[in-house]
C-alpha cells in the first residue's frame, strides 16, 4: 500500500467553522450535509459563488482543512479577482479585505 500526496496552494482563505456556519445560516446546506458530505457542500459553494476550492491535510486521520481560492493564472488576474471574491462572500455575511486573503501553501495525504 502506498501513500498518495500532493501540494495545495493559491491565494485565498481557510474555510473555518465560523465561515461554514455562515453558509449553513444562509441555507446553502445543512449541518448534517456538511458533516456527511462536505465535498458536495464545497461544490455547492463553488457553483453558486463561482469560487474555486480545495482541501488539504491528512485524509487518513480526518485532519482536513478546506480553502476558498481566488482564481487567476497570474498576479494581475488574482489581484482583479480578489475584489470579486470579497464582494461575493458578503452575500453570506463574510466580511473580508484584501489583507484577509493569504498565500495558501499546504499538502494533502490520502
Steps between C-alpha positions, in 0.01 A plus 500: 500500500634841405422842628393762250573865563478827314569866555220751544551869444359830388367826638189477716353435842461201724139391527476509878213360705370856545487549123332161449235609751435811290423283196277277715316805639448622142352156423746393231524165680423353841724403790428133425587541131830666597588220744404219263576644154734797539631461144149545359462811716829637369375440147181689586706797619719477190207494258282762670782747557726399210787454744770235485562282804742236612567284804825409671620298796501136597200320356595182691463665839223739398714805577378693195505872423292663225592812307313742274735627231525805279506399135778625275787391283722796589536775757293750301203258476529405866503867604191570288317186612579557869256791500236273346532226764481763776176637354347156440555380855328810641176333388526258793636759742868417463691827522845473345765743389794450267711459815277205601609304193809292570753299307389139539784248502393162632489132409256213499558136575247237397 
